[in-house]
Amino acid sequence: MLTLVDVLRARLRIAAHVRRTPLVTSAWLSAAANATMALKLESLQVSNSFKSRGAFNAVIARLERGGGHLTRLVTASAGNHGRALAAAAETFGLPLTVFTPADAPQAKVAAIRRHGAELRADALDYDDAERLAKAFAKKTGGEFISPYNDADVIAGAATIALEIAEDAPATTALVVPVGGGGLISGVAAAAKSINPQIEVTGVEAAASCALQTSLRAGRLVPIEPGPTLADGLGGNPDPDTITFAFIQRFVDRIVTVTEEELASAIVGLVDGEDLIAEGAGAAAVAAVAAKRIDVAGRSVVAIVSGSNIDRRRLASLVQTD
């Protein structure tokens, strides 16, 4: 399991490459939840998502362990991890191949290309992209770096919890988006190491709630994921993922939000806070605004995990509303 020493080492590794993101009080969300609500704006992170923390930590840690030598990197991604890892690979002059679904958001795909990574954007969905990436890494001898099932990636994500603890020590609850579980694994483990009483709630899209389903079953259960605005949260986790054990131990509950609630949260952040968030990035806000969890009277931080949304999609949501 992750230790605070691991997280502190990760913070030192990535300090020169990522931002300490703002933690801002949200009057709009506070009124909706009858709570003191703050937003941790990883949407303003390098590469516009929290993924930069794990990507840079994974690359630098591997360079440390390999004496400065790394061959080709390979990953699968719905978009954000691929973009973040492409930036890290570019920084250290490493070749990278990224496998994404064919329908990955163009904002994310274009950013991956800008950083010089080789893009394979022809998978049927995220699960297919992960299968293709692992097979390619095995065939070519590349180093596969999972977006979530990787100790270094999780340690990088956990640095968010350090910043929250320092900037808002009175926080009693955290609300965190859940895809493969890397973000919530790191944040929950670190936060509960600092304050064992803090409550951690994960948020999945109802259309793709693999980890909530698995928690109820007590084991990883594959689902048939549906389409969702929160493309970064879709798909099944690796059957051997280390994140499930983290979630079982450190996460108090996982709730789900509908597509309508995700859309409403994206629009609410624009109208109430002048902030842009993608579907996955708005998931924690959606759960609070829709009262999927009761946080009344508490001091709560919701993580806004990313802002890589296609302009046309954002425009259509705002215009429809």
ROTOR-181892 format. One record per residue (C-alpha): z, x, y; residue number from 0. Coordinates in steps of 0.25 Angstrom, whole numbers, plus 5000, padded with zeros to 4 digits. Each point is the difference from the previous one (the first is absolute). Example, Ala and Ser with C-alpha at 12.3 -4.5 7.8 and 13.67 -1.06 7.14 Angstrom:
# residues 2
PT     Z     X     Y  resi
PT  5031  5049  4982     0
PT  4998  5006  5014     1
END
This chain:
# residues 321
PT     Z     X     Y  resi
PT  5000  5000  5000     0
PT  4998  5004  5014     1
PT  5011  5007  5008     2
PT  5002  5002  5015     3
PT  4997  5014  4998     4
PT  4986  4997  4995     5
PT  4998  4991  5012     6
PT  5005  5010  5010     7
PT  4991  5011  4994     8
PT  4989  4990  5001     9
PT  5003  4997  5015    10
PT  5000  5015  5003    11
PT  4986  5002  4993    12
PT  4993  4989  5007    13
PT  5006  5001  5014    14
PT  4989  5007  5006    15
PT  4990  4990  4994    16
PT  5006  4986  5002    17
PT  5006  4992  5011    18
PT  5014  4995  5002    19
PT  4996  4986  5002    20
PT  5007  4990  5009    21
PT  5010  4990  4996    22
PT  4999  4988  5010    23
PT  5008  4987  5001    24
PT  4991  4988  4999    25
PT  5005  4988  5009    26
PT  4989  4991  4993    27
PT  5005  5003  4986    28
PT  5015  5000  5004    29
PT  4998  4986  5005    30
PT  4993  4996  4988    31
PT  5010  5005  4990    32
PT  5013  4998  5009    33
PT  5003  5015  4997    34
PT  4999  5013  5007    35
PT  4986  5005  4995    36
PT  4994  5013  5002    37
PT  4986  5005  4996    38
PT  4998  5014  4994    39
PT  4986  5003  5005    40
PT  4993  5008  4989    41
PT  4988  4993  5005    42
PT  5000  5011  5011    43
PT  5001  5011  4990    44
PT  4990  5011  4998    45
PT  4988  4993  4993    46
PT  5006  4987  5005    47
PT  5009  4998  4987    48
PT  5012  5005  4994    49
PT  4992  5007  4989    50
PT  4998  5012  5008    51
PT  5015  5004  4997    52
PT  4998  5000  4985    53
PT  4986  5006  5000    54
PT  5004  5012  5009    55
PT  5013  5002  4992    56
PT  4992  4999  4986    57
PT  4989  5010  5005    58
PT  5010  5010  5006    59
PT  5010  4999  4988    60
PT  4989  5003  4991    61
PT  4995  5012  5008    62
PT  5014  5005  5000    63
PT  5002  4999  4985    64
PT  4986  5006  4998    65
PT  5002  5012  5008    66
PT  4990  4995  5011    67
PT  4989  4996  4989    68
PT  4995  4986  4998    69
PT  4987  4996  4993    70
PT  4993  4987  5003    71
PT  5008  4988  5003    72
PT  4997  4986  4995    73
PT  5006  4987  5003    74
PT  4998  4985  5000    75
PT  5003  4991  5012    76
PT  4999  4986  5006    77
PT  4997  5009  5012    78
PT  5012  5004  5008    79
PT  5005  5011  4990    80
PT  4985  5005  4998    81
PT  5000  5001  5016    82
PT  5013  5007  5001    83
PT  4997  5010  4988    84
PT  4986  5003  5006    85
PT  5007  5004  5013    86
PT  5010  5009  4992    87
PT  4989  5006  4992    88
PT  4991  5003  5012    89
PT  5013  5006  5007    90
PT  5001  5010  4988    91
PT  4985  5002  4997    92
PT  5001  4993  4986    93
PT  4989  4992  4994    94
PT  5003  4986  4997    95
PT  4994  4988  4992    96
PT  5005  4986  5004    97
PT  4997  4988  4991    98
PT  5001  4986  5007    99
PT  4996  4986  4997   100
PT  4986  4996  5004   101
PT  5006  4990  5010   102
PT  5010  5010  5006   103
PT  5001  4997  5015   104
PT  4989  5008  5008   105
PT  5011  5005  5010   106
PT  5006  5007  4989   107
PT  4988  5005  4993   108
PT  4994  5005  5013   109
PT  5012  5008  5003   110
PT  5000  5006  4986   111
PT  4986  5005  5002   112
PT  5003  5006  5014   113
PT  5010  5009  4994   114
PT  4990  5006  4991   115
PT  5005  4994  4986   116
PT  4990  4996  4989   117
PT  5000  4985  4999   118
PT  4998  4992  4988   119
PT  5000  4986  5005   120
PT  4995  4992  4988   121
PT  5012  4996  4992   122
PT  5001  4985  4996   123
PT  5014  5000  5006   124
PT  5012  5009  5002   125
PT  5004  5000  4985   126
PT  4986  5005  4997   127
PT  5000  5010  5011   128
PT  5013  5006  4994   129
PT  4994  5001  4986   130
PT  4987  5007  5005   131
PT  5008  5010  5008   132
PT  5009  5004  4989   133
PT  4988  5002  4991   134
PT  4993  5008  5010   135
PT  5012  5009  5003   136
PT  5001  5002  4985   137
PT  4985  5003  4998   138
PT  5000  5010  5012   139
PT  5013  5006  5000   140
PT  5004  4994  5013   141
PT  5014  4997  5004   142
PT  5002  4985  5001   143
PT  5010  4995  5010   144
PT  5004  4986  4999   145
PT  5003  4991  5012   146
PT  5013  4996  4994   147
PT  5003  5006  4986   148
PT  5003  5014  5005   149
PT  5014  5006  5004   150
PT  4995  5008  5012   151
PT  4993  4987  5005   152
PT  5013  4992  4999   153
PT  5008  5011  5006   154
PT  4991  5000  5012   155
PT  5001  4985  5002   156
PT  5015  5001  4999   157
PT  5000  5008  5013   158
PT  4999  4986  5007   159
PT  5014  4997  4995   160
PT  5005  5012  5007   161
PT  4994  4996  5013   162
PT  5005  4986  4999   163
PT  5014  5005  4997   164
PT  5000  5009  5012   165
PT  4994  4990  5010   166
PT  5007  4988  4995   167
PT  5013  5003  4992   168
PT  5005  4986  5001   169
PT  4988  4994  4992   170
PT  5005  4992  4988   171
PT  4987  4996  4994   172
PT  4986  5005  4998   173
PT  4987  4993  4997   174
PT  4989  5008  4994   175
PT  4986  4997  4995   176
PT  4997  5002  4985   177
PT  4987  5004  4994   178
PT  5002  5011  4989   179
PT  5014  5002  5005   180
PT  5000  5014  5005   181
PT  5004  4996  5014   182
PT  5012  4991  4996   183
PT  5004  5010  4989   184
PT  5002  5011  5010   185
PT  5006  4992  5011   186
PT  5009  4992  4991   187
PT  5005  5012  4993   188
PT  5003  5008  5013   189
PT  5006  4988  5008   190
PT  5010  4997  4989   191
PT  5003  5015  4999   192
PT  5004  4999  5014   193
PT  5006  4986  5000   194
PT  5002  4994  4986   195
PT  5003  4986  5007   196
PT  4986  4999  5007   197
PT  4992  4989  4994   198
PT  4985  5003  4996   199
PT  4990  4989  4998   200
PT  4986  5002  4996   201
PT  4988  4992  5004   202
PT  4988  4997  4991   203
PT  4987  4992  5002   204
PT  5002  4987  4992   205
PT  4985  5003  4995   206
PT  5004  5013  4994   207
PT  5015  5000  4997   208
PT  5001  5010  4988   209
PT  5013  5006  5003   210
PT  5007  4987  5003   211
PT  4995  4995  4986   212
PT  5004  5013  4993   213
PT  5014  4999  5006   214
PT  5002  4986  4995   215
PT  4995  5005  4986   216
PT  5008  5013  5000   217
PT  4988  5008  4997   218
PT  4986  5003  5006   219
PT  4991  4988  4998   220
PT  4986  5000  5003   221
PT  4994  4989  5009   222
PT  4987  4995  5004   223
PT  5000  5004  5015   224
PT  4993  4990  5010   225
PT  4993  5003  5013   226
PT  5009  5002  5012   227
PT  5001  5004  5015   228
PT  5010  5010  4995   229
PT  4989  5009  4993   230
PT  5010  5012  5000   231
PT  5010  4992  4992   232
PT  4990  4995  4989   233
PT  4998  5004  4985   234
PT  5009  5004  4989   235
PT  5009  5013  5000   236
PT  4998  5011  4990   237
PT  5006  4996  4987   238
PT  5008  5013  5000   239
PT  5004  4999  5015   240
PT  5013  5006  5004   241
PT  5002  4990  5011   242
PT  5004  4988  4991   243
PT  5013  5008  4997   244
PT  5003  5002  5014   245
PT  4997  4986  5003   246
PT  5009  4995  4989   247
PT  5012  5009  5005   248
PT  4999  4999  5015   249
PT  4992  4988  5005   250
PT  5008  4987  5001   251
PT  4989  4990  4999   252
PT  4985  4998  5001   253
PT  4994  4988  5007   254
PT  4986  4996  5002   255
PT  4992  4995  5012   256
PT  4987  4991  5000   257
PT  4987  5003  5006   258
PT  5003  4991  5012   259
PT  5013  5006  5002   260
PT  4994  5014  5001   261
PT  4989  4995  5009   262
PT  5011  4994  5009   263
PT  5008  5013  5001   264
PT  4987  5008  5004   265
PT  4998  4990  5011   266
PT  5015  4999  5004   267
PT  5000  5015  5001   268
PT  4988  5000  5009   269
PT  5006  4988  5009   270
PT  5014  5004  4999   271
PT  5000  5015  5001   272
PT  4986  5004  5003   273
PT  5000  5008  4987   274
PT  4988  5001  4990   275
PT  5004  5000  4985   276
PT  4991  4998  4988   277
PT  5004  4990  4989   278
PT  5009  5010  4992   279
PT  5006  5005  5013   280
PT  5004  4986  5004   281
PT  5006  4996  4987   282
PT  5015  5003  5003   283
PT  4998  4992  5014   284
PT  4994  4989  4992   285
PT  5012  4998  4991   286
PT  5010  5000  5011   287
PT  4992  4991  5009   288
PT  4997  4990  4989   289
PT  5015  5000  4996   290
PT  4997  5006  4986   291
PT  5013  5007  5002   292
PT  5012  4996  5008   293
PT  5004  5011  5009   294
PT  5007  4991  5011   295
PT  5011  5007  5008   296
PT  4996  5014  4994   297
PT  4995  5013  5005   298
PT  4986  5002  4993   299
PT  4989  5009  5000   300
PT  4986  4996  4995   301
PT  4990  5011  4997   302
PT  4986  4998  5006   303
PT  4993  5009  4990   304
PT  4986  5001  5006   305
PT  4989  4995  5010   306
PT  4987  5003  4993   307
PT  4994  4987  5001   308
PT  4985  4997  5002   309
PT  4997  4996  5014   310
PT  4992  4988  4995   311
PT  5011  4995  4991   312
PT  5011  5001  5011   313
PT  4991  4993  5010   314
PT  4997  4989  4990   315
PT  5015  4998  4998   316
PT  5004  5000  5015   317
PT  4988  4990  5003   318
PT  5004  4991  4988   319
PT  5014  4999  5005   320
END
